[in-house]
Structures are given as C-alpha cells and as structure tokens.
Amino acid sequence: MHEAGGETLNLLSSLGLNLSPQTLTVLAIALFVATYAMILLEKYVHRTVAALLGACAVMVLGILTPTQAWASIDFNTIFLLFGMMNIVNVLSRSGFFDVVARRAMIVTRGEPARVLWIFSILTAVFSAFLDNVTTVLFMAPVVVTVVARLGLRPMPYLIAVILASNTGGTATLVGDPPNIIIGSVAGKGFGDFLVNVAPFATVATVLGIGLMHLLMRVRGDLAGAGDSERLRAALTDNTPIKTNPKLMKQALGVFAVTLLLFMIGHPLGLEAGLVALTTSTFLMLIADLTPVELFEQVEWTTLLFFMGLFIVVGGLEHVGVFQTVAAGLTNAIDGNIGAGILAVGFSSALISGFVDNIPFTISMASVLRELQVTLGPAMDPLWWALSLGACLGGNLTLIGASANIVVSDIAAREGHPMGFVEFMRYGTPVALITVTVALGLFYAAFVLRGG
C-alpha cells in the first residue's frame, strides 16, 4: 500500500474494487471484532501478533493510509511507557526493589490480606498523583518479589494492583489519560476533579479492594501465607542485599524529578511522554549505561501491542464509529442531564472496557463540548460521568487500560502469564460493581443537589 499523486492505493483498489464509506465502516468494525477475538484466543495467537495483524489489515484494505495509521498512534503513551520502563529497569539493576520488598514483607508480616490491602492502597494513592502506568511499572515488580518470597500465587495480587491503579487514577486530573483530555477540552482544573470526582473514585477504590478481598477469600487465594518454613525464612532473612548505592541514588533522583515534572508539567504544556523519554535518556547518560544494556529489558511486545491496537481503533475512529455512538448518546439525552449522567457514564464504562478509552474520550468530549455551548455550566455533571465511566470501565477486561497490559507483560516476563479470562474472573465483577456504585452515588448526589 502506498500513496501516489494524492490517491491512496491499496490491495482492493488495485483489484478494481472501490469500496463505499459504508462498506469501509463495516470492514473496520469487522477487523476490530476479529482482532479482539484473536486476543481472546491467547493460547493460539499472541496478543501482540493479533494487534499487528489487525493493524496491517486496516492499512492493506485501505481503511487508513500508512500515514494516517502512524498518526493514530498515541506516541505520548508509547514514549511514557518506553521512558518509564528504562527508569524502572535501572532501579531494578540497583537492587532497589529487593530492598523495598524486604521491608514490605516485614510490614505485612507475611499475611496475604495485609499484602493485598497495603499494596492496593499504595497503588491507588500513587496513581492519583502520578499516572497509573508509571505507578504499576513501579509497583508490579515489588509485588512479584514479595509474593514469590512468601510462597503466594502472584496473579490475584497483580490483578489487584491493576484494579487499584485504575480506580485510584480516576480521582485526579493527572491520574488517568481520559481525565487529562476532559480537563483540557472542558477547561477543568485539578481542584475540579478533587471536588467532583475524587469522592466517588475513593469509594470505588475501597469497594474494589474489598471485593478483591472477598473474591480471593472465596477462591482460596487468602487461605494461607504459603509454606510456614518459607515464610519464617523470608521474614527473618538477614542476608545482605546486593545493591549499587550510587546507581540507586541516580535512579531515584531522576525518578523523583520525573514525578515532579508529571505533576507540574501539564500546565506548562509538557506531555508525560516527553518528560519520561527525556529524563530516562538523561539517566542513561549520567549512569553510564549503554542502550543495549537497558533496551534488552524493555517490554517491546507491550509497545508493539499498543501501537497495533491504536491503529485498529484508529480505523474505527476514522470511519466515524465513535462519532456515531457519541451523537446517538446526545440524541438520547435530549437535554435531560440526569438521563445523560447514566447514559454517558455507563456507555463510557462499557465501551472503555473493550477499546482504548483515549480515542472514545476524545470523541465524546467533542460532543459534550458542543452541548456545553447550548446548556452551559448545567451540563458539567456529564463531564464527571464521562470521567468515572471511562476510567473505571478500564477494569472490565485485560485490554481496557494501558496499566492492565503493562502489568500483564511484567507478569509474563516473571514467568506468570496473565490470561484474558483469568483477569476477567476478578476484574469484570469488580468493575461492574464499582462502576454501578460510583455512578449511582454520583447520580444520587446530582438529584439531591436539585438536579
């Protein structure tokens, strides 16, 4: 497929088949469904291969040109992942995670329930003030180390970290990409999210951890703390940890600067991806590490998966699927803000569970902005419903949010592959209940305020 003389040539047009816009729309939807089906069939096709096959088909069939496909990739997300992977890898090389893991074992006393609650709460708090991808890149390796030393099954604890990162990130402007988009389009600030979203996100977070506790107890994941001798050895282990103090100080210093820039960078126009890419490159320079040493630890399959999925979803966006959905919601609302809260919130949650919530939020935010012209401040609750739905809905499936995929690949690297269905056994019920409760409380608050 190539472009020449302003005309887009692809396999079908070269065969004399000129497809109508309606046919291209059907093709884009079919390719998305087929790609998603292949991702579900993870035993037969690796999800990265599935995403790349879908991306190639989108271009070969002429839904997107290569230039359009490239433009549909959210490089802010890709650079953020790449940069933070490198910083976390340097921290790992320095022995930092081993030090944190040993101290965490002492605090939790090896009790599975304490491990669940402490790490989930820490993840949620960090995700509220950083972005959730950065948080899970930092937290997941620590959790893997702790549960392995305690002889616990790591999968439920890693899923708990994912769920907490998405619910915690919902609370603030900077915690999750949809909130950043909403803040930019609607002109809302950090304080607006704290007042209108954070209380309901906090309820969702505590409820989500409690539900994970219940599910893990019912399924036997909290039955014990592993082998008693292994636990005793882990808690009393005084073997010196091999560390590189100089490298650890350098990495922690750069990490701290990165987090600071994340928090203050948005008003300055500094995207998180640019910050992470710049600081990680600077760390390579001062730590005297070669790219080869670091890049071999980068989760390239994760990056390629996201790039492929962005292109497949970009095909849907290009043919107007998201715009059609958003316009349909607008017609259904018909000026009724209360009905709009429920329609926008629940549809956003459902859609965000199956496609990346970034392009949907962009499309829906554009529609809400048009509504704002006619309804004014009265429609502000719809912005917050969109935030709650898009962010919390990411817990529905393994591909619902960036943090999910990142943790999944970290787990696979550590020898604990996270299955799509296994994630849904925990994530889907937690997501459905937390979304329902959070939006229900938000709707009740709207009614009580005289809405």
C-alpha positions in Angstrom: 0.0 0.0 0.0 1.4 3.4 -0.9 0.3 6.9 -1.8 0.9 8.5 -5.2 -0.4 11.6 -6.8 -2.8 12.2 -3.9 -4.6 8.9 -4.5 -4.4 6.1 -1.9 -3.7 2.8 -3.5 -4.4 -0.4 -1.6 -5.0 -4.1 -2.3 -8.7 -3.7 -3.0 -8.4 -0.6 -5.2 -5.6 -2.2 -7.2 -8.0 -5.0 -8.0 -10.6 -2.5 -9.2 -12.7 -2.6 -6.1 -13.7 0.8 -4.8 -15.4 0.5 -1.5 -18.1 2.8 -0.3 -17.8 4.6 3.0 -20.5 2.3 4.5 -18.5 -0.8 3.4 -15.3 0.6 4.9 -17.2 1.2 8.2 -18.4 -2.5 8.2 -14.8 -3.6 7.4 -13.4 -1.5 10.2 -15.9 -2.9 12.7 -15.3 -6.5 11.5 -11.5 -6.1 11.8 -11.8 -4.8 15.3 -14.0 -7.7 16.3 -11.7 -10.2 14.6 -8.6 -8.7 16.3 -10.4 -8.8 19.6 -11.4 -12.4 19.0 -7.7 -13.3 18.3 -6.7 -11.6 21.5 -9.2 -13.7 23.4 -7.8 -16.8 21.8 -4.5 -16.2 23.5 -3.5 -19.8 23.6 -3.3 -19.8 19.8 -2.3 -16.3 18.9 -0.1 -13.9 21.0 -2.0 -10.7 21.5 0.8 -8.6 20.0 0.7 -10.7 16.8 -3.1 -10.3 16.8 -2.9 -6.5 17.2 -0.2 -6.2 14.5 -2.3 -8.4 12.1 -5.3 -6.2 12.7 -3.2 -3.1 12.1 -1.8 -4.4 8.8 -5.3 -5.4 7.6 -6.6 -1.8 8.4 -3.9 -0.5 6.0 -4.0 -3.2 3.4 -7.8 -2.8 3.0 -7.5 1.0 2.7 -9.3 2.0 5.9 -6.3 4.0 6.8 -3.2 5.0 4.8 0.1 4.3 6.4 0.4 8.0 7.2 -3.0 8.0 8.9 -2.2 4.8 10.7 1.1 6.3 12.0 -0.8 9.5 13.1 -3.4 7.4 15.0 -0.7 6.0 17.3 -0.6 7.9 20.6 3.1 8.4 20.9 2.6 10.2 24.2 1.6 6.9 25.7 4.4 5.0 23.8 7.1 7.4 25.0 5.7 7.3 28.5 5.9 3.5 28.6 9.3 3.4 27.0 10.8 6.0 29.3 9.4 4.6 32.5 10.4 1.1 31.5 14.0 2.3 31.3 13.9 4.1 34.6 12.3 1.1 36.4 14.9 -1.2 34.8 17.7 1.0 36.2 16.1 0.9 39.7 15.9 -2.9 39.4 19.6 -3.1 38.4 20.5 -1.1 41.5 18.7 -3.5 43.9 16.0 -1.0 44.9 13.1 -3.4 44.5 14.8 -6.1 46.6 15.3 -3.5 49.4 11.6 -2.4 49.2 10.4 -6.0 49.0 12.2 -7.0 52.2 10.8 -4.0 54.1 7.3 -4.7 52.7 7.4 -8.3 54.0 8.2 -7.0 57.5 5.3 -4.5 57.4 2.8 -7.1 56.1 4.1 -9.8 58.4 3.5 -12.2 55.5 -0.2 -12.1 55.9 -1.9 -12.4 52.5 -4.8 -10.0 53.4 -2.3 -7.3 54.6 -0.3 -7.8 51.4 -3.4 -7.2 49.4 -4.6 -4.1 51.2 -1.3 -2.4 51.7 -0.1 -2.7 48.1 -3.6 -1.9 46.7 -3.9 1.3 48.8 -0.3 2.4 48.0 -1.0 1.8 44.3 -4.3 3.8 44.4 -2.7 6.7 46.2 0.3 6.8 43.8 -1.9 6.5 40.8 -4.0 9.6 41.9 -1.0 11.9 41.8 1.1 10.2 39.1 -0.3 8.4 36.1 -1.4 4.9 36.6 1.1 3.4 34.1 4.1 4.9 35.9 2.6 3.5 39.2 2.2 -0.1 38.0 5.7 -0.1 36.4 7.0 0.7 39.8 4.7 -1.4 42.0 4.3 -4.6 40.0 8.0 -5.7 40.3 7.8 -5.2 44.1 4.6 -7.2 44.4 6.0 -10.1 42.3 9.1 -10.2 44.5 7.2 -10.1 47.8 4.6 -12.7 46.9 7.2 -15.0 45.4 9.3 -14.9 48.6 6.1 -15.6 50.7 5.1 -18.5 48.5 1.9 -16.9 47.4 0.2 -17.1 44.0 1.1 -13.8 42.4 -1.7 -13.4 39.9 -4.5 -12.2 42.1 -2.2 -9.6 43.8 -1.1 -8.3 40.4 -4.7 -8.0 39.2 -5.5 -6.2 42.5 -2.7 -3.7 41.6 -4.2 -3.2 38.2 -7.7 -2.5 39.6 -6.4 -0.2 42.3 -4.3 1.8 39.7 -7.4 2.4 37.6 -9.7 3.3 40.4 -7.1 5.5 42.2 -6.2 7.2 38.9 -9.8 8.3 38.4 -9.6 10.7 41.3 -7.5 13.5 39.8 -6.7 15.4 36.7 -3.3 13.7 36.2 -4.2 10.2 37.3 -5.6 8.8 34.0 -5.4 10.0 30.4 -9.2 10.4 30.0 -9.1 12.9 32.8 -6.3 14.9 31.2 -8.4 15.0 27.9 -11.5 16.1 29.8 -9.6 18.7 31.7 -8.2 20.2 28.5 -11.4 20.2 26.5 -13.7 21.3 29.3 -11.3 23.7 30.9 -11.4 21.9 34.2 -8.6 22.1 36.8 -7.0 19.8 39.4 -9.4 21.2 42.1 -12.5 20.5 40.0 -11.7 16.8 39.8 -10.9 16.6 43.5 -14.3 18.1 44.4 -16.5 16.3 41.7 -14.8 13.0 41.0 -12.4 12.1 43.8 -15.1 11.3 46.5 -16.7 8.7 44.2 -13.4 7.4 43.0 -12.3 6.9 46.6 -15.5 4.9 47.3 -14.8 2.8 44.2 -11.2 2.2 45.3 -12.1 1.0 48.8 -15.0 -1.0 47.5 -12.9 -2.5 44.8 -10.2 -3.7 47.2 -12.9 -5.1 49.5 -14.4 -7.0 46.6 -11.0 -8.4 45.6 -10.5 -9.5 49.2 -13.8 -11.3 49.1 -13.1 -12.9 45.7 -9.7 -14.0 46.8 -11.0 -15.5 50.0 -13.8 -17.4 48.2 -11.3 -18.8 45.7 -8.7 -19.8 48.3 -6.1 -17.1 47.5 -6.1 -15.9 51.1 -6.1 -19.4 52.6 -2.6 -19.2 53.9 0.8 -17.5 53.6 2.5 -20.2 51.7 4.8 -22.7 53.3 5.4 -21.8 57.0 9.1 -22.5 56.9 9.4 -20.5 53.7 7.5 -17.6 55.4 9.7 -17.8 58.5 12.8 -17.7 56.4 11.6 -14.8 54.4 10.7 -12.7 57.5 14.0 -13.5 59.3 16.3 -13.3 56.3 19.2 -11.0 57.2 21.3 -11.9 54.1 22.9 -8.7 52.8 21.1 -7.5 49.6 23.4 -6.9 46.7 22.9 -3.2 45.8 24.6 -0.5 43.8 24.1 2.6 46.1 25.5 5.1 43.5 23.2 3.8 40.7 20.2 3.7 43.2 20.7 7.3 44.1 21.0 8.4 40.5 17.9 6.4 39.5 15.8 7.6 42.5 16.9 11.2 41.8 15.8 11.0 38.2 12.6 9.2 39.2 11.8 12.0 41.7 12.4 14.7 39.1 10.2 12.8 36.6 7.3 12.6 39.1 7.6 16.3 39.9 7.5 17.1 36.2 4.5 14.9 35.8 2.6 16.9 38.4 3.7 20.4 37.2 4.2 19.7 33.5 0.6 19.7 32.3 0.0 23.4 32.9 3.4 24.1 31.3 2.5 22.1 28.2 4.9 19.3 28.9 3.4 15.9 28.0 4.2 13.0 30.2 5.7 11.0 27.3 8.2 13.7 26.6 9.1 14.0 30.2 9.7 10.3 30.6 11.7 10.0 27.4 13.9 13.0 28.3 14.6 12.0 31.9 15.2 8.3 31.1 17.7 9.4 28.4 19.4 11.7 30.9 19.6 8.8 33.4 21.4 6.6 30.8 23.9 9.4 30.3 24.8 10.0 34.0 24.6 6.3 34.9 27.0 5.4 32.1 24.7 2.7 30.9 24.6 1.7 27.2 21.3 1.5 25.3 22.0 -2.2 24.6 22.1 -2.9 28.4 18.8 -1.2 29.0 16.9 -1.8 25.9 17.1 -5.6 26.1 14.9 -5.3 29.2 12.2 -3.1 27.5 8.9 -4.8 27.0 8.9 -4.4 23.3 5.9 -6.7 22.9 3.9 -4.3 25.1 4.9 -1.3 22.9 4.1 -3.1 19.7 0.8 -4.3 21.0 -0.3 -0.8 21.9 0.9 0.6 18.5 -1.1 -2.1 16.7 -4.2 -1.6 18.8 -4.0 2.2 18.3 -4.1 1.6 14.6 -7.1 -0.8 14.7 -9.0 1.6 17.0 -7.9 4.5 14.8 -9.7 2.8 11.9 -12.9 2.8 13.9 -12.4 6.4 14.7 -11.6 7.3 11.1 -14.8 5.9 9.7 -16.9 7.7 12.3 -17.9 4.8 14.6 -17.1 6.7 17.8 -18.7 9.9 16.4 -21.9 8.0 15.6 -22.0 6.5 19.1 -21.4 9.8 20.7 -24.1 11.5 18.5 -26.6 8.8 19.4 -26.0 9.4 23.0 -26.5 13.1 22.6 -29.9 12.4 20.9 -30.9 10.0 23.7 -30.0 12.6 26.3 -32.1 15.3 24.7 -31.2 17.9 27.3 -32.1 15.7 30.3 -28.9 15.9 32.4 -30.0 13.2 34.8 -30.5 10.7 32.0 -27.3 12.0 30.4 -25.3 11.1 33.5 -26.5 7.5 33.3 -26.2 7.2 29.5 -22.8 8.8 29.3 -21.4 7.1 32.4 -22.5 3.5 31.7 -21.9 3.6 27.9 -18.4 5.0 28.5 -17.6 2.3 31.0 -18.8 -0.5 28.6 -17.0 0.9 25.6 -13.8 1.6 27.5 -13.7 -2.0 28.6 -13.3 -3.1 25.1 -11.5 -0.3 23.2 -8.8 2.1 24.4 -10.6 4.8 26.4 -8.4 7.6 24.9 -10.0 7.8 21.4 -13.5 7.4 22.8 -13.0 10.1 25.4 -11.7 12.4 22.7 -14.8 11.8 20.5 -17.2 12.1 23.4 -15.5 15.2 24.8 -16.0 16.8 21.4 -19.8 16.1 21.6 -20.0 17.3 25.2 -18.2 20.5 24.2 -21.0 21.2 21.6 -23.6 20.5 24.3 -21.8 23.0 26.6 -22.4 25.8 24.1 -26.2 25.4 24.5 -26.5 24.1 28.0 -23.7 26.0 29.7 -22.5 25.0 33.2 -25.7 23.0 33.7 -24.1 20.1 31.8 -21.0 19.9 33.9 -22.2 16.6 35.5 -21.8 14.9 32.2 -18.0 15.6 32.2 -17.7 13.9 35.6 -19.9 11.0 34.4 -17.6 10.6 31.4 -14.6 10.6 33.7 -16.0 8.0 36.1 -17.2 5.7 33.3 -14.2 5.9 31.0 -11.6 5.4 33.8 -13.4 2.8 36.0 -14.5 0.9 32.9 -10.9 0.1 32.1 -11.1 -2.7 34.7 -13.6 -4.7 32.7 -11.1 -6.5 30.5 -7.4 -7.1 30.2 -7.1 -4.6 27.3 -9.4 -2.0 28.9 -6.5 0.2 30.1 -2.8 0.7 29.5 -1.9 -0.3 33.0 -3.5 -3.7 32.5 -1.3 -4.6 29.6 1.8 -3.3 31.3 1.3 -5.5 34.4 0.3 -8.4 32.2 3.6 -8.3 30.3 5.6 -7.8 33.6 3.9 -10.9 34.9 4.7 -12.9 31.8 8.3 -11.8 32.0 8.5 -13.1 35.5 7.0 -16.5 34.5 3.4 -15.8 35.5 1.4 -15.2 32.3 -1.9 -13.4 32.9 -4.7 -14.9 30.9 -7.5 -12.8 29.4 -10.2 -15.0 31.0 -8.4 -15.2 34.3 -8.3 -11.4 34.5 -12.0 -11.1 33.8 -12.8 -13.6 36.7 -11.6 -10.8 39.0 -11.7 -7.6 37.0 -15.2 -7.8 35.4 -17.2 -8.3 38.6 -15.2 -5.7 40.4 -15.6 -3.2 37.5 -19.3 -3.8 37.1 -20.0 -3.2 40.8 -17.7 -0.3 41.3 -19.0 1.5 38.2 -22.6 0.9 39.2 -22.0 2.1 42.8 -19.8 5.2 41.8 -22.3 6.3 39.1 -25.2 5.6 41.3 -23.8 7.7 44.1 -22.9 10.4 41.7 -26.5 10.4 40.2 -27.9 10.5 43.8 -25.8 13.4 44.7 -26.9 15.2 41.5 -30.6 14.6 42.4 -30.0 15.8 46.0 -28.5 19.0 44.7 -31.7 19.8 42.9 -30.8 18.2 39.6 
